[in-house]
C-alpha cells in the first residue's frame, strides 16, 4: 500500500525530519483559482510535481559519498475547500471526499436524520481563531532555505491557477525546549506503532474512506502564540510545573527522583498529576493509549510592531480526524476530563489564563504517494480488486445528551455483536476504542442481511443501547450509531 510522503521520519526523509537542528519548516498555503477545472488541475499537479522534484533533489555528492545530502521533504495537504466550494463539488467529475471532510454521515438507525460530521472544533472554545485560507498546504522541512525560496517563487508564478499564497515558518529546536523553557516533544507515538495511527488502513480500520485515500493521512495545523511574560508571571516554579505536568528537564511530576526517561514512562496506573496539567489532559495513559496523534510541530519567532512574538506551529498527522477531536475536545478542552467534578480545561490552552492563543487552524488530507505524481494519487479512480464476496464492517459512535449538546462523553467501551438473519452470532464480540471506532472481526457476506446489536456499555452509565438491522451492500460498510444518555449520567468516564 502506497503511503503519504514527507510525514514520518523514515527512509530518505529521516535525515531531514528526525530532529535535525539545521531543519526549518515552512507551511505554504495556496489558494487556487475558484474557476479552475479538472483539466487545469491535472496540469497544475504536473507543474507542482516538477517543482517538488527540484526542491527535494539531493545535493551533488561530496568526495567519498555515494550520493549527495538530502535537503528537503514535502507533505502536500488538500483542504476541504479543495474538494468542494459552497457545498458543491469543485471539479467535474467530482473527487470523492475523504471521509473526515464529509458534512454528514448516514445514521444507521432507520428513519433518523443524518449525523453531522464537523471538523474538530478548535474555534468554539477559543474565540478569535481564524481558519487557514488555503486549498492546498505544503509542509516543507528543509536544511536549504534557498531551495525553499526558489520553490515558493516559482509556485507563485503559476498564475492564474495560484490566486494567493501564505507562509508560516518554524525552526527545529537546538536544545529540545519550547519557548516557555520546558523540554518538549518527549513522548510521541513509538516508531513501530506510527503507521497504524498515522495512515489510513481501509481494509483494517478506516473502512469509510474512499479507495483513493487508502494510505493517506490527515494533517492538522494550528498556529499557537505563546505568552512568555504571562507564564513567567505565574506565582512560582511549582505553579509553572503544575501547568505543564513536568519539571523543566522533562521529568513527569509524579516520577521525580525515579530516573525514568520520558519515552519509557509507565502507562499504568494513571499519572498522579494536577487535574488541568497539559501532560494529563493531552496525553492520558492506560486504556486511552488506543488514541494517539503523531506530532511534528515547530516553534516560531517573529517581530511584529517592534515586539517579539513566539509560539508553536503545531502540526499533527492521524489516520482519522476523530483522533484529534478526542485529544483536543474530549480531553484537553473538556473541563470534566479526567476529573468528573470539573477540574477545568488544559491549563496551557485555557482562554481564561491567557498563556497561549490559537491564532489559526486548518485541516488537510495528504494523499498516498504514487510515483506517477499527484494527479495519479488524487484523480485516478481506484477500483476494488476483483469481485469480493465478503466485506468489512466498521462502526463509529457518537454519544449525546439531548438536554445539553455541549457535553462530551466517552466513546470507548461499547461492546457489539453481529447476528445473522437467523439471530446467530457471526464472529466474536468487539469493542469500540476512545474514538468510538470498532471493526467487526469477521468478514460478512455481501448481499446478506444482518443485525448489529449493542451488547453493553462498559464505561458510560445510563445510556440507551441500540439494535440496528443492515444489509452488507458493499465491501467497506460503515454504520454510524448515536447513543442518547439518560439522566443522571456521568459526562465522561475514565
C-alpha positions as CSV (number, residue, x, y, z in Angstrom):
1,X,0.0,0.0,0.0
2,X,1.4,3.4,-1.0
3,X,1.6,5.9,1.9
4,X,1.9,9.6,2.2
5,X,5.4,11.1,1.8
6,X,7.0,13.8,3.9
7,X,5.2,12.7,7.0
8,X,7.2,10.2,9.1
9,X,11.0,10.5,9.6
10,X,12.0,7.3,7.8
11,X,13.8,6.3,4.7
12,X,15.4,9.1,2.7
13,X,13.4,11.7,4.7
14,X,14.9,10.7,8.0
15,X,18.0,12.9,7.6
16,X,15.8,16.0,7.4
17,X,12.8,15.1,9.6
18,X,14.4,13.5,12.6
19,X,15.3,16.3,14.9
20,X,17.9,17.8,12.6
21,X,18.8,21.1,14.3
22,X,19.5,22.6,10.9
23,X,16.0,21.9,9.7
24,X,13.5,24.7,9.2
25,X,9.8,24.2,8.5
26,X,7.6,26.1,6.0
27,X,3.8,25.9,5.9
28,X,3.0,27.3,2.4
29,X,-0.7,27.8,1.8
30,X,-2.0,28.1,-1.8
31,X,-5.4,29.5,-2.7
32,X,-6.5,28.1,-6.1
33,X,-8.4,29.9,-8.8
34,X,-12.1,29.2,-7.9
35,X,-13.0,28.5,-11.5
36,X,-10.1,26.0,-12.1
37,X,-11.5,23.0,-13.9
38,X,-10.3,19.4,-13.7
39,X,-8.0,19.7,-16.8
40,X,-6.3,22.7,-15.3
41,X,-5.9,21.0,-12.0
42,X,-4.2,18.0,-13.6
43,X,-1.8,20.3,-15.5
44,X,-1.1,22.2,-12.3
45,X,-0.4,19.0,-10.4
46,X,2.2,18.2,-13.1
47,X,3.8,21.6,-12.6
48,X,3.8,21.1,-8.8
49,X,5.4,17.6,-9.1
50,X,8.2,19.2,-11.1
51,X,8.8,21.9,-8.5
52,X,8.8,19.4,-5.7
53,X,11.3,17.2,-7.5
54,X,13.6,20.2,-7.8
55,X,13.1,21.1,-4.2
56,X,13.9,17.6,-2.8
57,X,16.7,16.8,-5.3
58,X,19.8,15.7,-3.4
59,X,22.9,17.9,-3.5
60,X,25.9,16.7,-5.7
61,X,27.8,14.0,-3.8
62,X,30.9,15.1,-1.9
63,X,34.2,13.3,-2.2
64,X,33.7,9.8,-0.8
65,X,29.9,10.0,-0.9
66,X,27.8,7.6,-3.0
67,X,25.0,10.2,-3.1
68,X,24.6,13.8,-2.1
69,X,22.9,15.0,1.1
70,X,19.1,15.0,1.5
71,X,17.9,18.6,1.8
72,X,14.1,18.6,1.9
73,X,10.9,16.6,2.4
74,X,7.4,17.7,1.5
75,X,3.9,16.7,2.6
76,X,1.1,18.0,0.3
77,X,-2.2,18.6,2.1
78,X,-5.6,19.2,0.5
79,X,-8.2,21.2,2.4
80,X,-11.9,20.6,2.4
81,X,-12.2,23.6,0.0
82,X,-10.1,21.8,-2.5
83,X,-12.8,19.2,-3.0
84,X,-15.9,21.4,-2.7
85,X,-17.0,25.1,-2.8
86,X,-20.3,26.5,-1.5
87,X,-21.5,23.0,-0.7
88,X,-20.9,21.8,-4.3
89,X,-18.2,19.6,-5.9
90,X,-15.4,21.8,-7.1
91,X,-14.4,19.6,-10.1
92,X,-16.3,17.6,-12.7
93,X,-16.3,14.7,-12.4
94,X,-16.1,15.2,-8.6
95,X,-13.3,13.9,-6.5
96,X,-14.7,11.7,-3.7
97,X,-14.3,13.4,-0.4
98,X,-12.1,12.0,2.3
99,X,-14.4,10.7,5.0
100,X,-13.3,13.2,7.5
101,X,-14.4,16.1,5.2
102,X,-17.9,14.8,4.6
103,X,-20.5,17.1,6.1
104,X,-22.6,14.3,7.5
105,X,-22.8,10.5,7.9
106,X,-26.0,8.5,7.4
107,X,-27.5,7.4,10.7
108,X,-27.6,3.6,11.0
109,X,-31.0,3.9,12.7
110,X,-33.9,3.8,10.3
111,X,-35.8,7.0,9.9
112,X,-33.3,9.1,11.9
113,X,-31.6,12.2,10.4
114,X,-28.0,12.1,9.2
115,X,-25.3,12.6,11.8
116,X,-23.3,15.9,11.4
117,X,-19.6,15.2,10.8
118,X,-18.0,18.5,11.7
119,X,-14.2,19.1,11.6
120,X,-12.6,19.1,15.0
121,X,-13.7,22.4,16.5
122,X,-10.8,24.5,17.7
123,X,-12.7,27.7,17.2
124,X,-15.8,27.4,19.5
125,X,-13.9,27.2,22.9
126,X,-11.3,29.7,21.7
127,X,-12.7,33.0,20.4
128,X,-10.9,34.8,17.6
129,X,-9.4,31.7,15.9
130,X,-9.1,32.1,12.1
131,X,-9.3,29.3,9.5
132,X,-6.3,28.8,7.3
133,X,-7.3,30.3,4.0
134,X,-5.8,27.8,1.7
135,X,-6.9,25.0,-0.6
136,X,-3.5,23.3,-0.5
137,X,-0.9,23.4,2.2
138,X,2.7,22.3,1.5
139,X,4.6,21.4,4.7
140,X,8.2,21.7,3.7
141,X,11.0,20.6,6.0
142,X,14.4,21.7,4.7
143,X,18.0,22.4,5.6
144,X,18.5,24.5,2.5
145,X,16.4,27.7,2.7
146,X,17.5,28.9,-0.8
147,X,15.8,25.8,-2.3
148,X,12.6,26.6,-0.4
149,X,12.7,30.3,-1.6
150,X,13.1,29.1,-5.2
151,X,10.2,26.7,-4.7
152,X,7.9,29.4,-3.4
153,X,9.0,31.9,-6.0
154,X,8.2,29.5,-8.8
155,X,5.0,28.4,-7.2
156,X,3.5,32.0,-7.2
157,X,4.3,32.3,-10.9
158,X,1.8,29.5,-11.7
159,X,-1.0,32.1,-12.3
160,X,-3.9,32.2,-12.8
161,X,-4.1,28.8,-11.2
162,X,-2.5,30.1,-8.0
163,X,-4.6,33.0,-6.7
164,X,-2.8,33.7,-3.4
165,X,0.0,32.3,-1.2
166,X,0.6,32.4,2.6
167,X,3.7,31.4,4.5
168,X,4.3,30.4,8.1
169,X,7.8,29.5,9.2
170,X,9.2,27.5,12.0
171,X,12.6,26.1,13.2
172,X,13.9,23.0,14.8
173,X,14.9,23.2,18.5
174,X,18.6,23.1,19.3
175,X,18.2,22.0,23.0
176,X,14.7,20.4,22.7
177,X,12.9,23.2,24.7
178,X,9.9,25.2,23.8
179,X,9.5,29.0,24.3
180,X,8.5,28.6,28.0
181,X,11.8,26.8,28.6
182,X,10.5,23.3,29.1
183,X,11.8,20.2,27.4
184,X,9.3,19.4,24.7
185,X,8.5,16.6,22.2
186,X,9.4,14.0,24.8
187,X,6.6,11.5,24.2
188,X,5.3,10.8,20.7
189,X,4.0,7.7,19.2
190,X,6.5,4.9,19.3
191,X,8.3,4.3,16.0
192,X,6.9,0.9,15.3
193,X,3.3,2.0,16.1
194,X,3.3,5.1,13.9
195,X,2.0,3.6,10.7
196,X,-1.1,2.2,12.5
197,X,-2.1,5.6,14.0
198,X,-1.0,7.8,11.1
199,X,-2.1,6.2,7.8
200,X,-5.5,5.2,6.6
201,X,-5.8,1.4,6.6
202,X,-9.1,1.0,4.7
203,X,-9.2,-2.8,5.0
204,X,-8.4,-2.9,8.7
205,X,-9.6,0.3,10.4
206,X,-10.9,3.2,8.3
207,X,-13.5,1.3,6.2
208,X,-15.4,4.5,5.5
209,X,-12.6,6.1,3.4
210,X,-12.7,6.1,-0.4
211,X,-10.4,3.8,-2.3
212,X,-8.0,6.5,-3.4
213,X,-7.4,7.7,0.2
214,X,-6.0,4.3,1.3
215,X,-2.5,5.0,2.8
216,X,-3.1,8.8,3.1
217,X,-3.2,10.8,6.3
218,X,-5.0,13.8,7.8
219,X,-2.8,16.8,8.6
220,X,-3.9,19.3,11.3
221,X,-2.2,22.7,11.6
222,X,-2.6,25.2,14.4
223,X,-0.6,28.4,14.9
224,X,-0.3,28.8,18.6
225,X,1.1,32.0,20.0
226,X,2.7,31.7,23.5
227,X,2.9,34.5,26.1
228,X,6.2,34.0,28.0
229,X,5.6,37.1,30.1
230,X,2.3,35.7,31.3
231,X,3.8,32.3,32.0
232,X,6.8,33.9,33.9
233,X,4.3,35.9,36.0
234,X,2.8,32.7,37.5
235,X,3.4,32.7,41.2
236,X,6.3,30.2,41.4
237,X,8.0,27.2,39.8
238,X,5.6,24.9,41.4
239,X,2.7,26.6,39.7
240,X,4.5,26.6,36.3
241,X,5.4,22.9,36.7
242,X,1.8,22.1,37.6
243,X,0.7,23.9,34.4
244,X,2.9,21.6,32.3
245,X,2.9,18.5,34.4
246,X,6.7,18.2,34.2
247,X,9.7,19.8,35.5
248,X,11.8,21.9,33.1
249,X,14.1,19.0,32.4
250,X,11.1,16.9,31.2
251,X,10.6,14.7,34.3
252,X,6.9,14.0,34.8
253,X,5.9,15.3,38.2
254,X,4.7,12.0,39.6
255,X,8.0,10.4,38.6
256,X,10.5,12.9,40.1
257,X,13.6,11.1,41.5
258,X,12.9,7.8,39.7
259,X,15.2,8.4,36.8
260,X,12.7,7.3,34.2
261,X,13.1,8.5,30.6
262,X,10.0,10.1,29.1
263,X,10.0,7.6,26.3
264,X,9.6,4.8,28.9
265,X,7.2,6.4,31.3
266,X,4.8,3.8,32.8
267,X,1.3,3.7,31.4
268,X,-0.4,2.3,34.5
269,X,-1.6,3.4,36.9
270,X,-2.9,6.7,35.5
271,X,-0.5,9.5,36.3
272,X,-0.9,11.3,39.6
273,X,-0.8,14.8,38.2
274,X,-2.6,18.2,38.6
275,X,-6.0,17.8,37.1
276,X,-5.5,20.6,34.5
277,X,-1.8,19.9,33.7
278,X,-1.1,19.7,30.0
279,X,0.5,16.3,30.2
280,X,-2.5,14.8,31.9
281,X,-5.1,16.5,29.6
282,X,-3.3,16.0,26.3
283,X,-1.6,12.6,26.9
284,X,-3.8,10.3,29.0
285,X,-2.2,6.9,29.7
286,X,-3.6,3.4,30.4
287,X,-6.5,2.5,28.2
288,X,-6.6,5.8,26.4
289,X,-3.4,5.0,24.6
290,X,-5.7,3.5,21.9
291,X,-6.0,7.1,20.6
292,X,-2.8,8.9,19.6
293,X,-1.7,11.5,17.1
294,X,1.8,11.9,15.6
295,X,3.1,15.4,16.4
296,X,5.6,17.2,14.1
297,X,5.2,20.8,15.1
298,X,7.9,23.5,15.0
299,X,8.3,26.7,17.2
300,X,8.3,30.1,15.5
301,X,9.7,33.5,16.3
302,X,8.8,36.8,14.6
303,X,8.9,40.6,15.2
304,X,5.7,42.5,14.8
305,X,5.3,46.2,15.5
306,X,8.6,46.2,17.4
307,X,7.6,43.3,19.7
308,X,8.9,39.7,19.6
309,X,6.3,37.1,19.2
310,X,7.0,33.4,19.8
311,X,4.9,30.2,19.7
312,X,4.3,26.9,18.1
313,X,3.3,25.9,14.6
314,X,1.5,22.8,15.8
315,X,1.2,20.0,13.3
316,X,-0.1,16.5,13.7
317,X,-0.8,13.6,11.5
318,X,-3.5,11.0,12.1
319,X,-5.5,8.3,10.2
320,X,-8.8,9.8,11.3
321,X,-9.8,13.3,12.4
322,X,-11.7,11.6,15.2
323,X,-8.3,11.0,16.9
324,X,-7.6,14.7,17.0
325,X,-11.2,15.5,18.0
326,X,-10.9,13.2,21.0
327,X,-7.5,14.6,22.1
328,X,-8.4,18.3,21.7
329,X,-12.2,18.4,22.5
330,X,-12.9,15.3,24.6
331,X,-9.8,15.6,26.7
332,X,-7.9,19.0,26.6
333,X,-10.8,21.4,26.4
334,X,-13.3,19.3,28.4
335,X,-13.5,20.5,32.0
336,X,-14.8,17.2,33.1
337,X,-11.9,15.1,31.9
338,X,-10.4,13.3,33.6
339,X,-11.8,14.8,36.8
340,X,-15.6,14.4,36.7
341,X,-16.4,17.0,39.3
342,X,-14.8,19.6,37.0
343,X,-11.1,20.2,37.0
344,X,-11.1,22.7,34.1
345,X,-9.6,22.9,30.6
346,X,-6.0,22.3,29.8
347,X,-4.1,25.0,31.7
348,X,-1.9,25.8,28.7
349,X,-4.9,26.5,26.4
350,X,-7.5,27.7,28.9
351,X,-8.5,31.1,27.5
352,X,-9.1,32.5,31.0
353,X,-5.4,32.1,31.8
354,X,-4.1,33.8,28.6
355,X,-0.9,31.7,28.4
356,X,-1.4,30.8,24.8
357,X,-3.6,31.9,21.9
358,X,-4.6,29.8,18.9
359,X,-4.4,32.2,16.0
360,X,-5.5,30.0,13.2
361,X,-6.2,26.4,12.4
362,X,-6.6,24.2,9.3
363,X,-7.2,20.6,8.3
364,X,-5.9,18.9,5.3
365,X,-5.7,15.4,3.7
366,X,-2.3,14.2,2.5
367,X,-2.9,11.7,-0.3
368,X,-0.8,8.5,-0.6
369,X,2.2,8.9,-2.7
370,X,2.2,7.5,-6.2
371,X,5.4,7.6,-8.3
372,X,3.4,8.9,-11.2
373,X,2.7,12.1,-9.3
374,X,-0.1,14.0,-7.6
375,X,-2.7,13.5,-10.4
376,X,-2.3,9.7,-10.2
377,X,-2.6,9.9,-6.4
378,X,-5.7,12.0,-6.3
379,X,-7.5,11.9,-9.6
380,X,-7.1,8.3,-10.8
381,X,-10.0,6.1,-10.0
382,X,-9.1,3.0,-7.9
383,X,-11.5,0.1,-8.2
384,X,-12.0,-2.7,-5.8
385,X,-9.7,-5.7,-6.7
386,X,-11.6,-8.5,-8.3
387,X,-15.2,-9.2,-7.3
388,X,-15.2,-9.7,-3.5
389,X,-17.7,-11.9,-1.9
390,X,-17.2,-10.6,1.6
391,X,-16.6,-7.2,3.2
392,X,-15.5,-5.5,6.4
393,X,-18.0,-3.7,8.8
394,X,-16.9,-0.6,10.7
395,X,-18.8,1.1,13.5
396,X,-18.5,4.7,14.6
397,X,-20.0,6.1,17.8
398,X,-21.5,9.3,18.9
399,X,-22.8,9.8,22.5
400,X,-25.1,12.8,23.1
401,X,-27.2,14.3,25.9
402,X,-30.3,15.8,24.3
403,X,-30.6,18.3,27.1
404,X,-27.0,19.7,26.7
405,X,-25.3,19.5,23.3
406,X,-22.0,20.7,24.7
407,X,-21.4,17.7,26.9
408,X,-18.6,15.3,25.8
409,X,-18.9,11.6,26.5
410,X,-16.6,8.6,26.4
411,X,-16.9,6.8,23.1
412,X,-14.9,3.7,24.0
413,X,-16.1,0.6,25.8
414,X,-19.2,-0.1,23.7
415,X,-19.5,-3.9,23.0
416,X,-21.1,-5.1,19.8
417,X,-22.2,-8.4,18.3
418,X,-23.2,-9.1,14.7
419,X,-26.1,-11.5,14.3
420,X,-27.1,-13.3,11.0
421,X,-30.6,-13.4,9.7
422,X,-31.4,-16.4,12.0
423,X,-30.2,-14.4,15.0
424,X,-27.0,-16.4,15.4
425,X,-23.7,-14.7,16.3
426,X,-21.3,-14.1,13.5
427,X,-17.7,-13.8,14.8
428,X,-16.7,-12.7,18.3
429,X,-17.9,-9.6,20.1
430,X,-15.9,-6.4,19.5
431,X,-15.4,-3.2,21.4
432,X,-15.1,0.5,20.4
433,X,-11.9,2.5,21.2
434,X,-11.7,6.0,22.6
435,X,-12.6,7.5,19.2
436,X,-15.8,5.4,19.1
437,X,-14.4,3.2,16.3
438,X,-14.8,-0.6,16.1
439,X,-14.3,-3.2,13.4
440,X,-16.2,-6.4,13.2
441,X,-13.6,-9.2,13.4
442,X,-15.3,-11.5,10.9
443,X,-15.8,-10.6,7.2
444,X,-19.5,-10.6,6.2
445,X,-21.1,-11.9,3.1
446,X,-22.0,-9.3,0.5
447,X,-25.7,-9.0,-0.1
448,X,-26.7,-10.7,3.2
449,X,-28.8,-9.1,5.9
450,X,-27.5,-8.9,9.5
451,X,-28.3,-7.2,12.8
452,X,-25.8,-5.1,14.8
453,X,-26.5,-5.5,18.5
454,X,-25.0,-3.3,21.2
455,X,-24.4,-5.7,24.0
456,X,-23.1,-3.4,26.7
457,X,-21.6,0.0,27.6
458,X,-18.7,-0.7,29.8
459,X,-17.8,2.9,30.7
460,X,-20.8,5.3,30.1
461,X,-23.7,4.8,32.5
462,X,-27.4,5.3,31.8
463,X,-27.2,5.1,28.1
464,X,-29.7,3.7,25.7
465,X,-28.2,0.8,23.7
466,X,-29.3,0.2,20.1
467,X,-30.0,-2.7,17.8
468,X,-29.7,-2.0,14.0
469,X,-30.6,-4.2,11.1
470,X,-28.5,-3.7,8.0
471,X,-27.6,-5.2,4.6
472,X,-23.9,-5.8,3.7
473,X,-24.2,-4.0,0.4
474,X,-20.6,-3.0,-0.2
475,X,-17.1,-4.3,0.7
476,X,-16.5,-1.5,3.1
477,X,-19.5,-0.8,5.2
478,X,-19.8,1.9,7.9
479,X,-22.5,2.2,10.4
480,X,-22.8,5.4,12.5
481,X,-24.6,4.8,15.8
482,X,-25.8,7.6,18.1
483,X,-26.4,6.8,21.7
484,X,-28.6,9.0,23.9
485,X,-27.9,9.2,27.6
486,X,-30.5,9.5,30.3
487,X,-30.2,11.4,33.5
488,X,-28.5,11.3,35.8
489,X,-25.3,10.5,34.0
490,X,-21.6,10.8,34.1
491,X,-20.5,13.1,31.2
492,X,-17.1,11.5,30.9
493,X,-15.8,8.2,32.4
494,X,-12.1,7.5,32.8
